[in-house]
């Protein structure tokens, strides 16, 4: 059974850090591209970070130098390390795994940045 479970969201003060995790089961995780998206209330979903199966990365400009995407293929887990969080980072964050013919989404985890 294919399953994708996210964790790590929460409430943090501006300038704080969180690490999101996305653990997959039932798939060959290492073959998938890993994406993190976010969606704030009343806004469109936007792509925050990307990591190819080979390890290449790309980031939304507004999170560059603050967020780091990574993956541990031995644990079937992807990560999004978020540092120096800002109120505008408040959103529901979604993990996405993609390869040709398969598009998997996590359930979402809420990140709230507020003092």
FENTAMO-V759915 format. One record per backbone hydrogen bond with DSSP energy under -0.5 kcal/mol. NH is the residue of the N-H (numbers start at 1). CO is the residue of the C=O. E is the energy in kcal/mol with one decimal. If there is no record, write none. Layout:
NH | CO | E
NH | CO | E
//
This chain:
3 | 25 | -2.1
5 | 23 | -2.6
7 | 21 | -2.0
10 | 110 | -1.1
12 | 112 | -2.7
15 | 85 | -3.3
16 | 13 | -2.3
18 | 82 | -2.2
20 | 80 | -2.6
21 | 7 | -2.8
22 | 78 | -2.0
23 | 5 | -2.8
24 | 76 | -2.8
25 | 3 | -2.2
29 | 27 | -1.5
31 | 28 | -2.2
32 | 29 | -1.9
33 | 98 | -3.1
34 | 51 | -3.0
35 | 96 | -2.8
36 | 49 | -2.3
37 | 94 | -2.9
38 | 46 | -2.3
39 | 92 | -2.1
43 | 40 | -2.3
46 | 38 | -2.8
48 | 36 | -2.9
49 | 36 | -1.7
50 | 58 | -2.2
51 | 34 | -2.7
52 | 56 | -2.7
55 | 52 | -1.2
58 | 50 | -1.7
60 | 48 | -2.7
63 | 60 | -1.9
64 | 60 | -0.9
64 | 61 | -0.8
66 | 63 | -2.3
67 | 63 | -2.3
68 | 81 | -2.5
70 | 79 | -1.8
72 | 77 | -3.1
73 | 71 | -0.5
75 | 72 | -1.3
76 | 72 | -0.5
76 | 73 | -0.5
77 | 72 | -1.9
78 | 22 | -2.6
79 | 70 | -2.9
80 | 20 | -2.0
81 | 68 | -3.0
82 | 18 | -3.3
82 | 80 | -0.6
83 | 66 | -2.3
83 | 81 | -0.6
84 | 15 | -0.7
85 | 16 | -2.5
89 | 86 | -2.5
90 | 87 | -1.8
91 | 111 | -1.9
92 | 39 | -2.4
93 | 91 | -0.6
93 | 109 | -3.0
94 | 37 | -2.8
96 | 35 | -2.5
97 | 104 | -2.2
98 | 33 | -2.1
99 | 102 | -2.2
102 | 99 | -3.1
104 | 97 | -3.1
106 | 95 | -2.5
109 | 93 | -2.1
111 | 91 | -2.8
112 | 10 | -2.8
114 | 12 | -2.1
114 | 112 | -0.6
//
